[in-house]
């Protein structure tokens, strides 16, 4: 199973500034991912939380084969999430809907990405699909 963790405010997609995040909702995101996963025989599970501790607790369950994480704002300062990711010995991809390198300077640093295989940033919802494709290949060996 591939776990998809979304952090703070991702549940508010569709209500956030549309010029930055688009008009699609969190449910739209989940539907697109589920559609791709079903067509590719990939088992996915979603977890979204606005709480750093809950995200860490979910990571520490260690009950998944691979991980996609969009830590939201925690990307830029949560060493605790970074350390939890470091413990997990499975393929991991950090995903961001927006191009964090083209945003405010404080958003251009990711403390969590060093604990992941790679980062996909700025490709909208399609970034999650690319991450699933990568993880599917990685899990095949």
C-alpha positions as CSV (number, residue, x, y, z in Angstrom):
1,X,0.0,0.0,0.0
2,X,1.2,3.5,-0.8
3,X,0.3,6.0,1.9
4,X,-0.4,9.6,0.8
5,X,0.0,12.1,3.6
6,X,-1.2,15.7,3.1
7,X,-0.4,18.3,5.8
8,X,-2.0,21.6,6.9
9,X,-4.6,23.3,4.8
10,X,-4.5,20.8,2.0
11,X,-8.1,19.9,3.1
12,X,-9.0,23.5,2.1
13,X,-8.1,23.2,-1.5
14,X,-10.8,24.9,-3.6
15,X,-11.1,27.6,-0.9
16,X,-7.5,28.7,-0.9
17,X,-6.3,31.4,-3.3
18,X,-7.2,30.1,-6.7
19,X,-4.5,32.0,-8.5
20,X,-2.0,29.9,-6.5
21,X,-3.7,26.6,-5.8
22,X,-6.4,26.4,-8.5
23,X,-10.1,25.8,-8.1
24,X,-10.0,22.0,-7.6
25,X,-10.9,20.7,-4.1
26,X,-9.2,18.1,-1.9
27,X,-11.9,15.6,-3.0
28,X,-11.0,16.3,-6.6
29,X,-7.4,15.5,-5.8
30,X,-8.3,12.3,-4.1
31,X,-10.6,11.3,-7.0
32,X,-7.8,11.9,-9.5
33,X,-5.3,9.8,-7.5
34,X,-7.9,7.0,-6.9
35,X,-8.7,6.9,-10.6
36,X,-5.0,6.5,-11.5
37,X,-4.4,4.0,-8.7
38,X,-7.3,1.8,-9.7
39,X,-6.3,1.9,-13.4
40,X,-2.7,0.8,-12.4
41,X,-3.6,-1.7,-9.7
42,X,-2.1,0.4,-6.9
43,X,-3.5,0.3,-3.4
44,X,-3.5,3.8,-1.9
45,X,-4.5,5.2,1.5
46,X,-5.0,8.9,2.3
47,X,-4.2,10.7,5.5
48,X,-4.6,14.5,6.0
49,X,-4.0,16.4,9.2
50,X,-3.4,19.9,10.2
51,X,-1.5,18.6,13.3
52,X,2.3,17.9,13.2
53,X,2.0,15.3,15.9
54,X,-0.7,13.4,14.1
55,X,1.4,13.3,10.9
56,X,4.3,11.9,12.8
57,X,2.1,9.3,14.6
58,X,0.8,8.2,11.2
59,X,4.3,7.9,9.7
60,X,5.5,5.9,12.7
61,X,2.8,3.2,12.2
62,X,5.2,1.9,9.5
63,X,2.4,0.0,7.8
64,X,3.0,1.0,4.2
65,X,5.3,0.0,1.3
66,X,5.9,3.6,0.0
67,X,5.0,7.1,0.9
68,X,4.0,10.3,-0.8
69,X,4.0,13.3,1.5
70,X,3.0,16.9,1.0
71,X,3.9,18.4,4.4
72,X,2.4,21.8,3.5
73,X,3.9,24.5,5.6
74,X,5.7,21.9,7.8
75,X,8.0,21.4,4.8
76,X,9.9,24.6,5.8
77,X,10.4,24.0,9.5
78,X,9.4,20.6,10.9
79,X,12.5,18.8,11.8
80,X,10.3,16.4,13.7
81,X,8.5,15.3,10.5
82,X,11.9,15.2,8.8
83,X,13.2,12.9,11.5
84,X,10.1,10.6,11.3
85,X,10.6,10.3,7.5
86,X,14.2,9.5,8.0
87,X,13.3,6.5,10.2
88,X,11.0,5.0,7.5
89,X,12.9,2.7,5.2
90,X,10.6,2.7,2.2
91,X,10.6,4.8,-1.0
92,X,9.3,8.3,-0.3
93,X,8.4,11.3,-2.5
94,X,7.7,14.8,-1.4
95,X,5.1,16.6,-3.5
96,X,4.0,20.2,-3.7
97,X,1.2,21.5,-5.8
98,X,2.9,24.8,-6.3
99,X,6.4,25.5,-7.3
100,X,7.9,26.3,-3.9
101,X,11.1,27.7,-5.5
102,X,9.0,30.4,-7.2
103,X,7.2,31.5,-4.0
104,X,8.2,33.5,-1.0
105,X,11.8,33.0,0.2
106,X,10.7,31.2,3.4
107,X,9.0,28.6,1.2
108,X,12.1,27.9,-0.9
109,X,13.6,25.8,1.8
110,X,12.5,22.2,2.5
111,X,13.8,20.6,5.7
112,X,11.8,17.4,4.9
113,X,13.1,16.7,1.4
114,X,16.4,15.3,2.4
115,X,14.6,12.4,4.0
116,X,12.8,11.6,0.7
117,X,14.0,10.0,-2.6
118,X,12.9,13.1,-4.5
119,X,10.7,16.1,-4.7
120,X,8.0,17.0,-7.3
121,X,7.1,20.7,-7.1
122,X,4.9,23.0,-9.2
123,X,3.1,20.5,-11.4
124,X,-0.3,20.7,-9.6
125,X,-2.2,17.6,-8.9
126,X,-0.2,15.8,-11.6
127,X,2.8,15.8,-9.3
128,X,1.0,13.1,-7.2
129,X,0.4,11.0,-10.3
130,X,4.1,11.2,-11.2
131,X,5.0,10.2,-7.7
132,X,2.7,7.2,-7.9
133,X,4.3,6.2,-11.2
134,X,7.8,6.5,-9.7
135,X,6.8,4.5,-6.6
136,X,5.1,1.8,-8.7
137,X,8.3,1.3,-10.6
138,X,10.4,1.4,-7.5
139,X,8.3,-1.2,-5.8
140,X,8.6,-3.5,-8.8
141,X,12.3,-3.6,-8.2
